[in-house]
Amino acid sequence: MKRPNVALNIDELVLHGFAARDRHRIAEAVQREMTRLITLHGMPDAWRTNPPVMQAQQFTAVHDAKPHALGTAIARSVYGSTPR
């Protein structure tokens, strides 16, 4: 069975407490991980509102975590959340 095409648009990603120089790498990692999760597991049923507004669940980041690790953690938190 062929998977449907999914267009993921992250309109705004608000990050507090992270170095400004890392913002693009964090955002790219969020996009990559969200794409991977949706491709692997599909679109969560809770996201079927049009359009859903998502807010990441709280998570703890290591003080000196790399942008890739932060973006991956953010994406997993958003993927596991429900629309507000």
GIZIUR-V171595 format. One record per backbone hydrogen bond with DSSP energy under -0.5 kcal/mol. CO is the residue of the C=O (numbers start at 0). NH is the residue of the N-H. Records with the same first field share a line. If there is no record, write none. Layout:
CO = NH / NH
//
This chain:
5 = 7
6 = 8
7 = 9
8 = 10
12 = 14
18 = 21
19 = 22
21 = 25
22 = 26
23 = 27
24 = 28
25 = 29
26 = 30
27 = 31
28 = 32
29 = 33
30 = 34
31 = 35
32 = 36
33 = 37
34 = 38
35 = 39
36 = 40
37 = 41
43 = 46
44 = 47
48 = 50 / 51
51 = 53
52 = 83
58 = 60
61 = 64
65 = 69
66 = 70
67 = 71
68 = 72
69 = 73
70 = 74
71 = 75
72 = 76
73 = 77
74 = 78
75 = 79
77 = 80
//
